[in-house]
Amino acid sequence: MRLLGSPQVEHRGGKPVAFDTRKALALIAYVALEGRQGRDRLASLLWSDADTERARGALRRTLSTVRGAIGDALVTDGLSVSLLPDAVEVDVQRFRELMNEGRLEEAAGEYTGDLMEGFAVRDSAEFDEWHARSRERLRGELGAALDQLAREAAPRRALEHARRWLALDPLHEPAHRALMRAHARAGDRAAALLQYRECARILDRELGVAPLAETSAVAEAIERGEPEPAAPEPTRSVGVDEAVGDLYTRHGEYARAIASYEIALASAAARDKGRLEHKLAAVYHRLGDWERAEGHYRAAARGEDDPALRARIAADRAVVAHRRGDLPLASRLADEALSLAERSRDDRALAQAHNIAGILRGERSHLEESVRLAERIGDAEARVAAMNNLALALGRAGETDRAIALTRDALALSAAFGDRHREAALHNNLADLLHRAGQKAESMRALKRAVRLFAEIGEDAAREPEVWKLVEWS
């Protein structure tokens, strides 16, 4: 099965496999990529507009067509549908295997086009959504490979990889920066600076915004002929997969963050599992997938002896309960977080516990204490969270000027750790505050910056609407 590019199915000898309907090809592609599926799931996926009996009948006829085309490679019973693993080769799986093995050049070569390019089925909105989401996820995986290749390959090949990455999305600033760096490595500073000007022109034309400070800093370093500051190395005590997951989380590349944390979790020692489960939960939390977030938070808390970590887990669970509308549970978890944090005497845990208490109780004293604690221990991430939440509370109380100033300070501080999702949320919150203050032009500029950053987060902000709901966080 070749699903990258225009979809094709062939027998091993090269003879094409023909299907009499597009839904037959859609069905086999979906099962090939998602694994065993229940019959009711497939019926609702491909015949969502039909009643249950008609959808099941259409599924039976389509399965008969597929079986006639591929024979025993199709495995069915009364409840489910799957493909015989050894009988089917799928290029998407080959691409991902090469990625996991670190054979990035080969993986990039395997990617001959977007998932099922030009393919669509009628009256199957849910399939179309799955197709779009899967296509964007694969494009993101290719982008990650091209990013690394652009950094590690010889200059000429690095240029090719950076150009291909940028072609995926001409508005993606990290790809512009990669191409600038590749030109500089090749000794062509003029081309690197020309690429910066092209980046600025496209962003201004399409979004009405200037390049991010990080992009401008790269251009300035190249213009001066200076090397860029090296990215901080992960500490030796942190596993590579966990460190990569942390990086992807800060960049808002959540599918890859989840994959990295899961790899780390699979080989982690028992003492590290709670911390990794907590990080996995936090990614699902950001995506608004409350059920998975809660499941991983529970797994993180199970058997955890460290009261400081348990306090932070309880605080995060309280935010999830708050988002789900379960206020009694949120309040109980917030109290538990504060009690554990006080017992642990851990200022980081205390800052987070006061933060969530302030969110739930509407008491600014808790938020002020959270800011003070985070500032004292030099924790920029905790301080930004508390400053943001305090600014929101001030805005609700009508103290707009102080709220705006506090949000601007939080934005300046957030550059210390480069968390795109939280930076986007801060710009979004700032836009609301400026609008409330009658500063319409400034509000629109902040909103455009938020939109641009949100577009780089998760699978696709347009199809992952929950990422926009990161208004308050602990």
C-alpha positions as CSV (number, residue, x, y, z in Angstrom):
1,M,0.0,0.0,0.0
2,R,1.4,3.4,-1.1
3,L,-0.4,6.1,0.8
4,L,2.2,8.8,0.7
5,G,1.2,10.7,-2.5
6,S,-1.6,9.5,-4.7
7,P,-2.9,6.3,-3.0
8,Q,-2.1,3.0,-4.7
9,V,-2.5,-0.6,-3.8
10,E,-0.5,-3.3,-5.6
11,H,0.0,-7.1,-5.4
12,R,3.6,-8.0,-4.6
13,G,4.3,-8.7,-8.2
14,G,3.4,-5.1,-9.1
15,K,-0.2,-5.8,-10.5
16,P,-2.5,-2.9,-9.4
17,V,-5.4,-3.7,-7.1
18,A,-8.6,-2.1,-8.2
19,F,-11.5,-1.2,-5.9
20,D,-15.0,-0.4,-7.3
21,T,-15.6,2.5,-4.8
22,R,-13.4,5.1,-3.1
23,K,-14.8,4.1,0.3
24,A,-13.3,0.7,-0.1
25,L,-9.9,2.3,-0.5
26,A,-10.7,4.7,2.4
27,L,-11.6,1.7,4.6
28,I,-8.4,-0.3,3.9
29,A,-6.2,2.8,4.3
30,Y,-7.8,3.6,7.7
31,V,-7.5,0.1,9.0
32,A,-3.9,-0.1,7.7
33,L,-2.9,3.0,9.7
34,E,-5.1,2.7,12.8
35,G,-5.1,-1.1,13.3
36,R,-8.0,-3.4,14.2
37,Q,-11.4,-1.5,14.1
38,G,-14.9,-2.4,15.3
39,R,-17.5,-2.8,12.5
40,D,-19.7,-0.1,14.1
41,R,-16.8,2.3,14.2
42,L,-16.1,1.8,10.5
43,A,-19.8,2.1,9.6
44,S,-20.1,5.4,11.4
45,L,-16.8,6.7,10.0
46,L,-17.7,6.2,6.4
47,W,-21.5,6.4,6.3
48,S,-22.2,8.9,9.1
49,D,-25.3,10.3,7.3
50,A,-27.0,6.9,7.0
51,D,-29.0,5.2,9.7
52,T,-27.4,2.3,11.6
53,E,-28.8,-0.5,9.4
54,R,-28.0,1.1,6.1
55,A,-24.5,1.9,7.3
56,R,-23.9,-1.7,8.4
57,G,-25.2,-3.0,5.1
58,A,-23.0,-0.6,3.1
59,L,-20.0,-1.8,5.3
60,R,-20.8,-5.5,4.5
61,R,-20.9,-4.8,0.8
62,T,-17.7,-2.8,0.9
63,L,-15.9,-5.5,2.9
64,S,-16.9,-8.1,0.3
65,T,-15.4,-5.8,-2.4
66,V,-12.2,-5.5,-0.4
67,R,-11.9,-9.2,0.2
68,G,-12.4,-9.9,-3.5
69,A,-9.5,-7.5,-4.2
70,I,-6.9,-8.5,-1.5
71,G,-8.1,-11.9,-0.4
72,D,-7.0,-13.3,2.9
73,A,-5.0,-10.2,3.8
74,L,-8.4,-8.9,5.1
75,V,-9.3,-10.4,8.4
76,T,-12.9,-10.1,9.6
77,D,-15.2,-11.5,12.3
78,G,-18.6,-10.5,13.6
79,L,-17.3,-7.6,15.5
80,S,-14.0,-6.3,13.9
81,V,-12.0,-5.7,10.8
82,S,-8.2,-5.9,10.5
83,L,-5.3,-6.6,8.1
84,L,-3.0,-9.6,8.3
85,P,0.3,-7.8,9.4
86,D,2.7,-10.0,7.4
87,A,0.6,-9.8,4.3
88,V,0.6,-6.0,3.9
89,E,3.4,-3.5,3.5
90,V,2.5,0.2,4.0
91,D,4.8,3.0,3.1
92,V,3.7,5.1,6.0
93,Q,4.8,2.4,8.5
94,R,8.1,2.2,6.6
95,F,8.6,5.9,6.9
96,R,7.9,5.8,10.7
97,E,10.2,2.8,11.2
98,L,13.0,4.7,9.5
99,M,12.3,7.7,11.7
100,N,12.4,5.6,14.8
101,E,15.7,4.0,13.8
102,G,17.2,7.5,13.2
103,R,17.6,6.8,9.4
104,L,16.3,10.3,8.6
105,E,17.7,10.6,5.0
106,E,15.9,7.4,4.0
107,A,12.8,8.4,5.8
108,A,12.7,11.7,4.0
109,G,13.2,9.9,0.7
110,E,10.3,7.5,1.6
111,Y,8.0,10.5,2.0
112,T,7.0,11.0,-1.7
113,G,3.9,13.2,-1.0
114,D,1.3,14.0,1.5
115,L,-1.0,11.3,2.9
116,M,-3.5,10.2,0.2
117,E,-2.8,13.3,-1.8
118,G,-5.9,14.4,-3.8
119,F,-8.1,11.7,-2.3
120,A,-11.6,12.4,-0.9
121,V,-14.8,10.6,-0.2
122,R,-18.3,12.0,-0.3
123,D,-20.5,12.4,2.7
124,S,-17.9,11.2,5.2
125,A,-17.0,14.3,7.2
126,E,-15.4,12.2,10.0
127,F,-13.1,10.4,7.6
128,D,-12.1,13.7,6.1
129,E,-11.2,15.1,9.5
130,W,-9.2,12.0,10.3
131,H,-7.5,12.3,6.9
132,A,-6.6,15.9,7.4
133,R,-5.4,15.3,11.0
134,S,-3.2,12.4,10.0
135,R,-1.8,14.2,7.0
136,E,-0.7,17.2,9.2
137,R,0.8,14.8,11.8
138,L,2.9,13.1,9.1
139,R,3.9,16.5,7.7
140,G,5.0,17.4,11.2
141,E,7.1,14.2,11.5
142,L,8.7,15.0,8.1
143,G,9.4,18.5,9.3
144,A,11.1,17.2,12.4
145,A,13.4,15.0,10.2
146,L,14.2,17.8,7.8
147,D,14.9,20.1,10.8
148,Q,17.5,17.7,12.1
149,L,19.0,17.0,8.7
150,A,19.3,20.7,7.9
151,R,21.3,21.1,11.1
152,E,23.5,18.0,10.7
153,A,24.0,17.4,7.0
154,A,26.8,18.9,4.8
155,P,26.1,22.4,3.7
156,R,24.8,21.6,0.2
157,R,22.4,18.8,1.5
158,A,21.4,21.0,4.5
159,L,20.2,23.7,2.0
160,E,18.1,21.1,0.2
161,H,16.5,19.8,3.4
162,A,15.9,23.3,4.7
163,R,14.2,24.4,1.5
164,R,12.0,21.3,1.5
165,W,11.0,22.0,5.1
166,L,10.1,25.6,4.3
167,A,8.1,24.4,1.3
168,L,5.8,22.5,3.7
169,D,4.7,25.9,5.3
170,P,6.2,29.2,4.0
171,L,4.9,30.9,7.3
172,H,6.9,28.6,9.6
173,E,9.7,30.7,11.1
174,P,11.8,27.8,12.4
175,A,12.1,26.6,8.8
176,H,13.1,30.1,7.7
177,R,15.8,30.1,10.4
178,A,17.0,26.7,9.3
179,L,17.5,27.9,5.7
180,M,19.2,31.1,7.0
181,R,21.6,29.0,9.0
182,A,22.2,26.6,6.1
183,H,23.2,29.5,3.8
184,A,25.5,30.8,6.5
185,R,27.2,27.4,7.0
186,A,27.7,27.3,3.2
187,G,29.5,30.6,3.5
188,D,26.8,32.7,1.8
189,R,25.9,35.3,4.3
190,A,24.2,37.4,1.6
191,A,21.8,34.6,0.8
192,A,21.1,34.1,4.5
193,L,20.2,37.7,5.0
194,L,18.2,37.7,1.8
195,Q,16.2,34.8,3.3
196,Y,15.6,36.8,6.4
197,R,14.2,39.7,4.4
198,E,12.0,37.2,2.5
199,C,10.7,35.8,5.8
200,A,9.9,39.3,7.0
201,R,8.1,40.1,3.7
202,I,6.0,37.0,3.8
203,L,5.0,37.5,7.4
204,D,4.1,41.1,6.9
205,R,2.1,40.4,3.7
206,E,0.2,37.3,5.1
207,L,-0.1,38.1,8.8
208,G,0.8,41.8,9.3
209,V,3.5,40.9,11.8
210,A,7.3,41.1,12.1
211,P,9.6,38.1,12.6
212,L,10.0,36.8,16.1
213,A,12.9,38.1,18.1
214,E,14.6,34.7,17.8
215,T,14.6,35.0,14.0
216,S,15.9,38.5,14.1
217,A,18.7,37.4,16.5
218,V,19.8,34.7,14.0
219,A,20.0,37.3,11.2
220,E,21.9,39.8,13.4
221,A,24.5,37.1,14.4
222,I,24.9,36.1,10.7
223,E,25.3,39.7,9.7
224,R,28.1,40.3,12.3
225,G,29.8,37.0,11.3
226,E,29.3,35.7,14.8
227,P,28.3,32.2,15.8
228,E,24.9,31.8,17.3
229,P,24.6,31.1,21.1
230,A,24.6,27.3,21.6
231,A,21.3,25.8,22.8
232,P,21.6,24.6,26.4
233,E,22.5,20.9,26.7
234,P,20.2,18.7,28.7
235,T,21.6,17.6,32.0
236,R,23.3,14.2,32.1
237,S,20.7,12.9,34.6
238,V,17.9,13.4,32.1
239,G,17.4,10.7,29.4
240,V,17.6,11.7,25.8
241,D,14.0,10.9,25.0
242,E,12.7,12.8,28.0
243,A,14.9,15.8,27.0
244,V,13.6,15.6,23.5
245,G,10.0,15.4,24.8
246,D,10.7,18.5,26.9
247,L,11.9,20.4,23.8
248,Y,8.9,19.3,21.7
249,T,6.6,20.4,24.5
250,R,8.1,23.9,24.6
251,H,7.8,24.1,20.8
252,G,4.2,23.0,20.9
253,E,4.9,19.9,18.8
254,Y,2.7,17.7,20.9
255,A,2.4,14.5,18.8
256,R,6.2,14.2,18.9
257,A,6.4,15.1,22.6
258,I,4.0,12.3,23.4
259,A,5.9,9.8,21.3
260,S,9.2,10.8,23.0
261,Y,7.8,10.6,26.6
262,E,6.2,7.2,25.8
263,I,9.6,5.9,24.6
264,A,11.3,7.2,27.7
265,L,8.5,5.7,29.9
266,A,8.9,2.3,28.3
267,S,12.4,1.9,29.6
268,A,12.3,4.1,32.7
269,A,13.3,2.9,36.2
270,A,10.4,2.8,38.7
271,R,11.6,6.0,40.4
272,D,11.3,7.9,37.2
273,K,7.9,6.7,36.0
274,G,5.8,9.2,38.1
275,R,7.7,12.2,36.7
276,L,7.3,11.0,33.1
277,E,3.6,10.2,33.6
278,H,3.2,13.7,34.9
279,K,4.8,15.2,31.8
280,L,2.6,13.1,29.5
281,A,-0.4,14.2,31.4
282,A,0.7,17.8,31.0
283,V,0.8,17.5,27.2
284,Y,-2.7,16.0,27.0
285,H,-3.8,18.8,29.4
286,R,-2.5,21.4,26.9
287,L,-4.4,19.7,24.1
288,G,-7.6,19.7,26.2
289,D,-7.9,15.9,26.2
290,W,-9.1,15.9,29.8
291,E,-9.7,12.1,30.0
292,R,-6.2,11.1,29.0
293,A,-4.7,13.9,31.1
294,E,-6.5,12.7,34.2
295,G,-5.5,9.1,33.5
296,H,-1.8,10.0,33.3
297,Y,-2.1,12.3,36.4
298,R,-3.5,9.4,38.3
299,A,-0.7,7.1,37.1
300,A,1.8,9.7,38.1
301,A,0.4,10.0,41.7
302,R,0.1,6.2,42.2
303,G,2.9,5.0,44.4
304,E,4.6,8.4,44.4
305,D,6.3,9.2,47.8
306,D,7.6,12.7,47.1
307,P,5.1,15.1,48.7
308,A,6.3,18.0,46.5
309,L,5.6,16.1,43.3
310,R,2.3,14.8,44.6
311,A,1.4,18.4,45.4
312,R,2.1,19.6,41.9
313,I,0.2,16.6,40.4
314,A,-2.8,17.5,42.7
315,A,-2.6,21.1,41.5
316,D,-2.7,20.1,37.9
317,R,-5.5,17.7,38.4
318,A,-7.4,20.5,40.1
319,V,-7.1,22.6,36.9
320,V,-8.4,19.7,34.9
321,A,-11.4,19.2,37.2
322,H,-12.0,23.0,37.0
323,R,-12.0,22.8,33.2
324,R,-14.4,19.9,33.2
325,G,-16.8,21.8,35.5
326,D,-16.3,19.5,38.6
327,L,-15.9,22.3,41.1
328,P,-16.1,20.1,44.3
329,L,-13.3,17.8,43.0
330,A,-11.3,20.8,41.9
331,S,-11.6,22.4,45.3
332,R,-10.7,19.2,47.2
333,L,-7.6,18.7,45.0
334,A,-6.5,22.3,45.5
335,D,-6.7,21.9,49.3
336,E,-4.8,18.6,49.0
337,A,-2.1,20.4,46.9
338,L,-1.7,23.2,49.4
339,S,-1.5,20.7,52.3
340,L,1.1,18.5,50.6
341,A,3.2,21.6,49.5
342,E,3.2,23.0,53.0
343,R,4.3,19.6,54.4
344,S,7.1,19.3,51.8
345,R,8.3,22.8,52.3
346,D,9.1,22.9,48.6
347,D,8.7,26.4,47.3
348,R,8.1,25.3,43.7
349,A,5.2,23.1,44.9
350,L,3.9,25.9,47.2
351,A,4.0,28.4,44.3
352,Q,1.9,26.1,42.2
353,A,-0.5,25.2,45.0
354,H,-1.1,28.9,45.8
355,N,-1.6,29.5,42.1
356,I,-4.4,27.0,41.7
357,A,-6.0,28.1,45.0
358,G,-6.0,31.7,43.6
359,I,-7.6,30.5,40.3
360,L,-10.4,28.5,42.1
361,R,-11.1,30.8,45.0
362,G,-10.7,34.1,43.2
363,E,-8.4,35.3,46.1
364,R,-5.7,37.5,44.8
365,S,-3.6,37.0,47.9
366,H,-2.9,33.4,46.8
367,L,-1.8,34.6,43.4
368,E,0.4,37.3,44.8
369,E,2.0,34.7,47.1
370,S,2.6,32.4,44.1
371,V,4.4,35.3,42.2
372,R,6.5,36.1,45.3
373,L,7.5,32.4,45.8
374,A,8.4,31.9,42.2
375,E,10.4,35.1,42.0
376,R,12.3,34.2,45.2
377,I,13.4,30.8,43.8
378,G,14.1,32.1,40.3
379,D,11.6,29.8,38.6
380,A,10.7,31.7,35.5
381,E,8.1,29.2,34.3
382,A,6.2,29.2,37.7
383,R,6.5,33.0,37.8
384,V,5.0,33.5,34.3
385,A,2.0,31.2,35.2
386,A,1.3,33.1,38.4
387,M,1.7,36.6,36.8
388,N,-0.6,35.6,34.0
389,N,-3.3,34.4,36.4
390,L,-2.9,37.4,38.6
391,A,-3.2,39.7,35.5
392,L,-6.5,37.9,34.6
393,A,-7.9,38.4,38.1
394,L,-6.9,42.1,38.0
395,G,-8.6,42.5,34.6
396,R,-11.8,41.0,36.0
397,A,-11.6,43.5,38.9
398,G,-11.3,46.4,36.5
399,E,-7.6,47.1,37.2
400,T,-6.8,47.0,33.5
401,D,-3.6,49.1,33.4
402,R,-1.8,46.9,36.0
403,A,-3.1,43.8,34.3
404,I,-1.7,44.9,31.0
405,A,1.7,45.8,32.6
406,L,1.9,42.4,34.4
407,T,1.0,40.5,31.2
408,R,3.7,42.4,29.2
409,D,6.2,41.5,32.0
410,A,5.2,37.9,31.8
411,L,5.7,37.9,28.0
412,A,9.2,39.4,28.4
413,L,10.0,36.7,31.0
414,S,8.6,33.9,29.0
415,A,11.4,34.3,26.5
416,A,13.6,32.7,29.1
417,F,12.2,29.2,28.5
418,G,10.6,29.6,25.0
419,D,7.2,27.9,25.6
420,R,5.3,28.7,22.4
421,H,1.9,27.7,23.7
422,R,2.1,29.8,26.8
423,E,3.5,32.7,24.9
424,A,0.5,32.4,22.5
425,A,-1.9,32.3,25.4
426,L,-0.2,35.4,26.9
427,H,-0.6,37.3,23.7
428,N,-4.2,36.2,23.5
429,N,-4.9,37.4,27.0
430,L,-3.1,40.7,26.4
431,A,-5.2,41.2,23.3
432,D,-8.4,40.9,25.4
433,L,-7.0,43.3,28.1
434,L,-6.0,45.9,25.5
435,H,-9.4,45.6,23.8
436,R,-11.1,46.2,27.1
437,A,-8.8,49.3,27.6
438,G,-9.9,50.7,24.2
439,Q,-6.5,50.2,22.6
440,K,-7.9,48.5,19.5
441,A,-4.8,48.7,17.2
442,E,-2.5,47.3,19.9
443,S,-5.1,44.6,20.7
444,M,-5.2,43.5,17.0
445,R,-1.4,43.3,16.9
446,A,-1.3,41.1,20.0
447,L,-4.1,38.9,18.6
448,K,-2.2,38.4,15.3
449,R,0.9,37.3,17.2
450,A,-1.3,34.9,19.2
451,V,-2.8,33.5,16.0
452,R,0.6,33.0,14.4
453,L,2.0,31.2,17.4
454,F,-1.2,29.1,17.9
455,A,-0.9,28.0,14.3
456,E,2.4,26.3,15.1
457,I,1.0,24.4,18.1
458,G,-0.4,20.8,18.4
459,E,-1.5,19.1,15.2
460,D,-3.3,22.2,13.8
461,A,-4.9,24.8,16.0
462,A,-7.8,25.0,13.6
463,R,-8.6,21.3,14.2
464,E,-7.4,21.3,17.8
465,P,-9.6,24.1,19.3
466,E,-8.9,23.1,22.9
467,V,-5.4,24.5,22.6
468,W,-7.0,28.0,22.5
469,K,-8.4,27.4,26.0
470,L,-5.0,27.6,27.8
471,V,-6.2,30.8,29.6
472,E,-5.0,30.0,33.1
473,W,-2.5,27.4,34.1
474,S,-0.8,26.1,37.3
